[in-house]
C-alpha cells in the first residue's frame, strides 16, 4: 500500500472515530445502575470533593422552608449563611484556579467595584422523583442524531446523565427540568455607562411539552416547548408578541417563530429569532441564542467537552431574588451591585464551542460552565472574531423548591468592551415565577397570537 493510500485510510479511520464519539451509543447497564448510587439521579458526583469544600449531595431541597407561601417570592432557605470569602482584584491571583476567565476579566476591568462574595456551598439542586425515574429509563435509549443537532428516543428526563461529549452536555441543558408550565412577569434593563436605563417589561408563558407526564418521543412530534412573550412596557414597544415552537431535532426542522406587530396588527413568521440576531429590545447587548444562557440549534459550532472543574459560580441566588430589593438597588453602573450576588464553589462541566469554518456568528468561541447537579448553564465566556473575550454571561440560579427546579432568577450579560450590561429576569418589584398554571397547546398557535394581539 503506498503512502497516499495509507494517508487516506488513516483519515477515514479518524472520521469514523470522530463520528462514533459524537453519537455515542446508549449508556451501559452498569452506568445506568450508578445513577442514584455513586452518582446523583441526574448524573452528578454524589460525593463531596477531597478537601471538604464541596459537600456530598444529600437530595437537595426537598421541603418548603418556613415562611414560604405559594405565589410569593421565594424565601431564602439559608438565611444565616455568612460570607466566607470576598474575592477582589487584590487577591484574585490566590484564587485564579477556581475562577472562570470571565470572572478574572471582570475583576481586572472593574478593580474598584467588582467582587465575588463566596458563601458555603449548598448542593440544593433537586427534581421530582418522576424526573429521576425517567432519566434512568431514557438513559438506556437516548442518543444524539447523526449530526448532533437533535436527540432521539427521549422524553421527560435528562437524556445523557453521563455525557461523553460537549453536545450531550448542551442537550442536557436544553432538556433539563423546568416545570411543566410557567408564567412570569419580568423586567429587562441595559444601563448606560452612567447607570441610566429604561425598563422593558415582559410577560412570558411557557409550556414544556417535553416534561409532561406521559410524554413520549412520538407524541412530542419534534416539539420540546412552546414559549410566548408579550412586551408590556415601554409604551413604544408595548403590544408586541413573540411565539416560539422549539424543536427536538433542530436540523430536521429549526425552531418555528412568529411575531405579532401591534402597529400593523399582523402576525409574521420570524426566522431571524435565532443565532446572533439581536434579542428583543436588547439594545444590541445580547444575541437571541444567549437567552436562557444558550438556546437553539448548536449547528454553527463544534462542541468539545473539556471535562469537570471546581469553580466559583452564582448559586442559591435568593438574596438577588428578594422583594426587599428595588431594581435600582441591583442596577448600578458598569455591572450589577455585587453586594446582592451569592457565589459558591461547585463542580461544573466545561464545554468549549468553536465556530465552524464555514459558519457565521458574532461569537467566534464560547466557554460554557454547566452545573453538574441540575444541568443549568451558570457562566458563559464569549469571544469575538479577534479571539478577545467580549461578553460574560452569568445565570444567577436558585431552586424553585415548590416544583424542585433549578433555574435562574436573573441573567446578566456584561459587555467588557462597551462597559455596559444587560440584565433580564428582574422580578423583585413584580411577581415571581408561577408554576401553578396550565395552558392548552392551542394557546401557542399563530391564530391565538393574532387573537391575543387584538385584545
Long-range contacts (C-beta under 8 A, 24 or more apart in sequence): 19-146, 21-164, 21-165, 22-144, 22-148, 22-165, 22-167, 23-143, 23-144, 23-145, 23-146, 23-148, 24-143, 24-144, 24-164, 24-165, 24-168, 25-143, 26-139, 26-140, 26-141, 26-142, 26-143, 27-139, 27-140, 27-161, 27-162, 29-140, 31-139, 31-162, 32-136, 32-139, 32-140, 34-162, 35-132, 35-135, 35-136, 35-139, 35-161, 36-132, 36-136, 39-161, 39-162, 40-373, 41-127, 41-131, 41-132, 41-135, 41-136, 41-161, 42-125, 42-127, 42-131, 42-132, 42-135, 42-158, 42-161, 42-373, 42-374, 42-375, 43-135, 43-158, 43-160, 43-161, 43-162, 43-163, 43-172, 43-372, 44-125, 44-347, 44-372, 44-373, 45-347, 45-372, 49-310, 49-347, 53-121, 53-310, 53-345, 54-121, 54-123, 54-310, 54-345, 54-346, 54-347, 55-121, 55-122, 55-123, 56-123, 57-123, 57-125, 57-373, 58-123, 59-126, 60-123, 60-124, 60-125, 60-126, 60-373, 60-399, 60-404, 61-124, 61-126, 61-399, 61-401, 61-404, 62-126, 62-404, 63-401, 64-401, 64-402, 65-401, 68-401, 68-402, 70-402, 70-436, 71-431, 71-432, 71-434, 71-436, 72-323, 72-432, 73-321, 73-322, 73-323, 73-427, 73-428, 73-432, 74-318, 74-321, 74-398, 74-400, 74-401, 74-432, 75-318, 76-316, 76-318, 76-319, 76-322, 77-124, 77-316, 77-318, 77-401, 78-119, 78-120, 78-122, 78-316, 78-318, 81-119, 81-120, 81-122, 82-119, 83-117, 83-118, 83-119, 84-118, 84-119, 84-120, 85-117, 85-118, 86-115, 86-116, 86-117, 86-118, 87-115, 87-116, 87-118, 87-312, 88-114, 88-115, 89-114, 95-312, 98-310, 98-311, 98-312, 98-345, 99-311, 99-312, 100-311, 100-367, 100-369, 100-379, 100-381, 100-392, 101-367, 101-381, 101-389, 102-367, 102-379, 102-380, 102-381, 102-389, 102-392, 102-393, 102-394, 103-312, 103-379, 103-392, 105-389, 105-392, 105-416, 106-335, 106-392, 106-414, 106-416, 109-416, 110-334, 110-335, 113-332, 113-334, 113-335, 113-338, 114-334, 114-335, 114-338, 115-338, 116-312, 116-338, 116-341, 116-343, 117-338, 117-339, 117-341, 117-342, 117-343, 118-312, 118-343, 118-344, 118-345, 119-316, 119-342, 119-343, 119-344, 120-344, 121-315, 121-344, 121-345, 121-346, 122-315, 122-316, 122-344, 123-346, 123-373, 124-315, 124-316, 124-398, 124-399, 124-406, 125-371, 125-373, 125-374, 125-399, 125-406, 126-399, 126-401, 126-404, 126-406, 127-177, 127-374, 127-404, 127-405, 128-177, 128-403, 128-404, 130-156, 130-213, 131-156, 131-157, 131-158, 131-177, 131-211, 132-157, 133-157, 135-159, 135-161, 144-168, 144-171, 145-249, 145-251, 145-252, 147-251, 147-299, 148-298, 148-303, 149-249, 149-250, 149-251, 149-297, 149-298, 149-299, 150-247, 150-248, 150-249, 150-250, 150-251, 150-252, 151-175, 151-248, 151-249, 152-217, 152-249, 153-217, 154-217, 155-210, 155-215, 155-216, 155-217, 155-219, 155-220, 156-210, 156-211, 156-212, 156-213, 156-215, 158-375, 163-305, 163-349, 164-305, 165-303, 165-304, 165-305, 166-303, 166-304, 166-305, 166-351, 166-352, 166-353, 167-298, 167-303, 168-305, 169-303, 169-305, 169-349, 169-351, 169-368, 169-370, 169-375, 170-294, 170-298, 170-303, 170-351, 170-368, 172-370, 172-375, 173-293, 173-294, 173-370, 173-375, 173-376, 173-377, 174-224, 174-295, 175-210, 175-224, 176-374, 176-375, 176-376, 176-406, 177-211, 177-404, 177-405, 178-206, 178-208, 178-211, 178-405, 178-407, 179-208, 179-211, 179-400, 179-403, 179-405, 179-435, 180-207, 180-208, 180-211, 180-212, 180-213, 180-435, 181-205, 181-206, 181-207, 181-208, 181-435, 181-437, 181-438, 181-439, 182-206, 182-208, 182-433, 182-434, 182-435, 182-437, 183-433, 183-434, 183-437, 184-427, 184-431, 184-432, 184-433, 184-434, 185-232, 185-427, 185-430, 185-431, 186-424, 186-425, 186-426, 186-427, 186-430, 187-327, 187-424, 187-426, 187-427, 187-429, 187-430, 188-281, 188-282, 188-422, 188-423, 188-424, 188-425, 188-426, 189-327, 189-331, 189-422, 189-423, 189-426, 190-282, 190-283, 190-285, 190-420, 190-421, 190-422, 190-423, 191-331, 191-332, 191-333, 191-420, 191-421, 191-423, 192-333, 192-420, 193-333, 193-334, 193-418, 193-419, 193-420, 194-333, 195-331, 195-332, 195-333, 197-331, 198-234, 199-233, 199-234, 199-327, 199-426, 200-231, 200-233, 200-234, 200-237, 200-280, 200-281, 201-231, 201-232, 201-233, 201-430, 202-229, 202-230, 202-231, 202-232, 202-280, 203-229, 203-230, 203-232, 204-228, 204-229, 204-230, 205-229, 205-437, 205-439, 205-443, 205-444, 207-439, 207-441, 207-443, 207-444, 209-441, 210-248, 217-248, 220-248, 222-247, 222-248, 222-249, 222-252, 222-253, 223-247, 223-248, 224-248, 226-439, 226-441, 226-443, 226-444, 227-444, 228-443, 228-444, 228-449, 228-452, 229-280, 230-452, 231-280, 231-281, 237-281, 238-262, 239-453, 240-280, 241-449, 241-452, 241-453, 242-270, 242-273, 242-280, 243-444, 243-446, 243-449, 244-273, 245-444, 246-295, 246-296, 250-296, 250-297, 250-298, 250-299, 251-297, 251-299, 254-296, 254-297, 255-296, 255-297, 258-446, 258-449, 260-449, 260-450, 260-452, 260-453, 262-453, 265-453, 265-454, 267-446, 267-449, 267-450, 267-453, 275-300, 275-361, 276-360, 276-361, 276-362, 276-363, 282-422, 283-422, 285-413, 285-415, 285-418, 285-420, 285-421, 285-422, 286-391, 286-393, 286-413, 286-422, 286-424, 287-362, 287-363, 290-380, 290-382, 290-391, 290-393, 290-413, 291-411, 291-424, 292-377, 292-408, 292-411, 293-368, 293-376, 293-377, 293-378, 293-380, 293-393, 293-395, 293-408, 293-411, 294-366, 294-368, 294-377, 294-380, 298-353, 299-359, 300-355, 300-356, 300-359, 300-360, 300-361, 301-353, 301-354, 301-355, 301-356, 301-359, 301-361, 301-366, 302-353, 302-354, 302-355, 302-356, 303-351, 303-352, 303-353, 304-351, 304-352, 304-353, 304-354, 305-349, 305-350, 305-351, 306-350, 306-351, 306-352, 307-349, 307-350, 308-347, 308-348, 308-349, 308-350, 308-372, 309-347, 309-348, 309-350, 309-369, 310-345, 310-346, 310-347, 310-348, 311-345, 311-346, 311-348, 311-369, 311-379, 312-343, 312-344, 312-345, 313-343, 313-344, 313-345, 313-346, 313-348, 313-369, 313-371, 313-378, 313-379, 314-341, 314-342, 314-343, 314-378, 314-379, 314-394, 314-395, 314-396, 314-397, 315-342, 315-343, 315-344, 315-346, 315-371, 315-378, 315-397, 315-398, 316-342, 316-344, 316-397, 316-398, 316-399, 317-341, 317-342, 317-396, 317-397, 317-398, 317-408, 317-409, 317-410, 318-342, 318-398, 318-409, 320-396, 320-409, 320-410, 321-398, 321-409, 321-410, 321-427, 321-428, 321-432, 322-428, 323-428, 323-429, 324-428, 325-428, 326-428, 326-429, 327-426, 327-428, 327-429, 329-428, 330-410, 330-423, 330-426, 330-428, 331-423, 331-426, 334-419, 334-420, 334-421, 335-412, 335-414, 335-421, 336-410, 336-412, 336-421, 336-423, 341-396, 346-371, 346-372, 346-373, 346-378, 347-372, 348-372, 348-378, 348-379, 363-390, 363-391, 371-397, 371-406, 373-406, 374-406, 376-406, 376-407, 376-408, 384-417, 388-417, 389-416, 390-415, 390-416, 390-417, 391-415, 391-416, 392-416, 396-425, 400-433, 400-435, 402-435, 402-436, 403-435, 405-435, 407-433
